[in-house]
Amino acid sequence: MNVRTVADLGPDERSALFDRDAGVEAVRDDVADIVDAVSEEGDVALRRFASEFDDVEVGNIDITDAAERAYEELDDELVAAIEDAANNIRAFHERQRPEDWRDDFEGRELGRRFSPLDSAGVYAPGGTAAYPSSALMGVIPAKVAGVEHVAVATPPAEEVNPVTLAAIHVAGADAVYQVGGAQAIAALAYGTETVTSTDIVVGPGNRWVTAAKAEVRGDVAIDFLAGPSEIMVVADGAADPELVAADLVAQAEHDENASVVAVTDNEELAEAVAEAVERQAADREREAVIRGALDNDASGVFLARSMSEAVLFAEEYAAEHLSIQAEDDEALLERIPSAGSVFLGPYSPVAAGDYAAGTNHVLPTGGAARVTGGLSVDTFVRSTTVQRLSEDSLGELRETITSLAEAEGLEAHAESVRKRFE
């Protein structure tokens, strides 16, 4: 990787960095056809697409029993790792569960109540790598929220990854379907003869999955439109270049379209990080994928004139994962509100959040962290406001309500209040 200077970035370079997209528009038309086919043909379309896209002839679409068997047959060490991660994820998300409340506002009893959605669909990716961790991250917050029926869709295979299946079982999913890609999102949204439709569809995936979520949004709820993985490391001269590079290489391992960025005000560190990235990438099994991500126009090591410039750069980038490796990391954190998840200090690798720290790894990308957060219990909960007014408290508001209603030309609104005092 070459070191570039933040101040010298041209318009095209800045656009590549700050206008990242998931490549959704390029596949929207094809995805719309897939979604329509699943909606109209149901299981027939799912089996056809499995053969066409996954080169798998699917028999049973529902493989819920296979998840339980995978758990029972899996190596004890892997089971222990899955259960440890699940326990940590569950403990963190239980802290997010909202509580109903009612308070007195000068005679008006006002409050808020929360209730879970009835059903949720979770997408657990497959493809070039299996992601049992994504099953844990999607299912557990839904179950903690109290969702009664949580279904998981994961791509079909001659043998669906047993670790993913075991993770789905540990997370507590109620149904598991072997269906992938855009067709999985359509099936979870609209249902088929086998797949039960859900109220919300969540989870990460490739651009086909993301485009399908955009297509069904409005008919069902979704979490957000997530693209390829991203990391931004903000570092000062005290950072260890080997650790900064290790985090960049780790996220580059996800996808050739991943964006991996480091920014610092220390030229020596910038050069050392760039050299370490090249060296570490050469040792990895997925080197070709990593190299593709490192060559991405939205990736690079950047030298800022000051930490203030580095902070502004990171805030504009609004990364999915923000790693701060600096002496005064808390002060820097306060100045960068836009990030999906933040990792403070040298012993907080992004991989900890990816798997087992407890926080959720389903996070906004493409700058969406400026306006939204990651998957949480809140995603699966709806809120309702509640009010009870006494005669006296309504009387105190009578003139305010009727004046505003008549100003808006809504006479019946005003009359609905006056009637109560006749």
Rosetta blueprint (number, residue, H / E / L):
1 M L
2 N L
3 V E
4 R E
5 T E
6 V H
7 A H
8 D H
9 L L
10 G L
11 P H
12 D H
13 E H
14 R H
15 S H
16 A H
17 L H
18 F H
19 D L
20 R L
21 D L
22 A L
23 G L
24 V L
25 E H
26 A H
27 V H
28 R H
29 D H
30 D H
31 V H
32 A H
33 D H
34 I H
35 V H
36 D H
37 A H
38 V H
39 S H
40 E H
41 E H
42 G L
43 D H
44 V H
45 A H
46 L H
47 R H
48 R H
49 F H
50 A H
51 S H
52 E H
53 F H
54 D H
55 D L
56 V L
57 E L
58 V L
59 G L
60 N L
61 I L
62 D E
63 I L
64 T H
65 D H
66 A H
67 A H
68 E H
69 R H
70 A H
71 Y H
72 E H
73 E H
74 L L
75 D L
76 D H
77 E H
78 L H
79 V H
80 A H
81 A H
82 I H
83 E H
84 D H
85 A H
86 A H
87 N H
88 N H
89 I H
90 R H
91 A H
92 F H
93 H H
94 E H
95 R L
96 Q L
97 R L
98 P L
99 E L
100 D L
101 W E
102 R E
103 D E
104 D E
105 F E
106 E L
107 G L
108 R E
109 E E
110 L E
111 G E
112 R E
113 R E
114 F E
115 S E
116 P E
117 L L
118 D L
119 S E
120 A E
121 G E
122 V E
123 Y E
124 A L
125 P L
126 G L
127 G L
128 T L
129 A L
130 A L
131 Y L
132 P H
133 S H
134 S H
135 A H
136 L H
137 M H
138 G H
139 V H
140 I H
141 P H
142 A H
143 K H
144 V H
145 A H
146 G L
147 V L
148 E L
149 H E
150 V E
151 A E
152 V E
153 A E
154 T E
155 P L
156 P L
157 A L
158 E L
159 E L
160 V L
161 N L
162 P H
163 V H
164 T H
165 L H
166 A H
167 A H
168 I H
169 H H
170 V H
171 A H
172 G L
173 A L
174 D L
175 A E
176 V E
177 Y E
178 Q E
179 V L
180 G L
181 G H
182 A H
183 Q H
184 A H
185 I H
186 A H
187 A H
188 L H
189 A H
190 Y H
191 G L
192 T L
193 E L
194 T L
195 V L
196 T L
197 S L
198 T L
199 D L
200 I E
201 V E
202 V E
203 G L
204 P L
205 G L
206 N L
207 R H
208 W H
209 V H
210 T H
211 A H
212 A H
213 K H
214 A H
215 E H
216 V H
217 R E
218 G L
219 D L
220 V E
221 A E
222 I E
223 D L
224 F L
225 L L
226 A L
227 G L
228 P L
229 S L
230 E E
231 I E
232 M E
233 V E
234 V E
235 A E
236 D L
237 G L
238 A L
239 A L
240 D L
241 P H
242 E H
243 L H
244 V H
245 A H
246 A H
247 D H
248 L H
249 V H
250 A H
251 Q H
252 A H
253 E L
254 H L
255 D L
256 E L
257 N L
258 A L
259 S E
260 V E
261 V E
262 A E
263 V E
264 T E
265 D L
266 N L
267 E H
268 E H
269 L H
270 A H
271 E H
272 A H
273 V H
274 A H
275 E H
276 A H
277 V H
278 E H
279 R H
280 Q H
281 A H
282 A L
283 D L
284 R L
285 E L
286 R L
287 E H
288 A H
289 V H
290 I H
291 R H
292 G H
293 A H
294 L H
295 D L
296 N L
297 D L
298 A L
299 S L
300 G E
301 V E
302 F E
303 L E
304 A L
305 R L
306 S L
307 M H
308 S H
309 E H
310 A H
311 V H
312 L H
313 F H
314 A H
315 E H
316 E H
317 Y H
318 A L
319 A L
320 E L
321 H E
322 L E
323 S E
324 I E
325 Q E
326 A L
327 E L
328 D L
329 D H
330 E H
331 A H
332 L H
333 L H
334 E H
335 R L
336 I L
337 P L
338 S L
339 A L
340 G L
341 S E
342 V E
343 F E
344 L E
345 G L
346 P L
347 Y L
348 S L
349 P L
350 V H
351 A H
352 A H
353 G H
354 D H
355 Y H
356 A L
357 A L
358 G L
359 T L
360 N L
361 H L
362 V L
363 L L
364 P L
365 T L
366 G L
367 G L
368 A H
369 A H
370 R H
371 V L
372 T L
373 G L
374 G L
375 L L
376 S L
377 V H
378 D H
379 T H
380 F H
381 V E
382 R E
383 S E
384 T E
385 T E
386 V E
387 Q E
388 R E
389 L E
390 S L
391 E H
392 D H
393 S H
394 L H
395 G H
396 E H
397 L H
398 R H
399 E H
400 T H
401 I H
402 T H
403 S H
404 L H
405 A H
406 E H
407 A H
408 E L
409 G L
410 L L
411 E H
412 A H
413 H H
414 A H
415 E H
416 S H
417 V H
418 R H
419 K H
420 R H
421 F H
422 E L
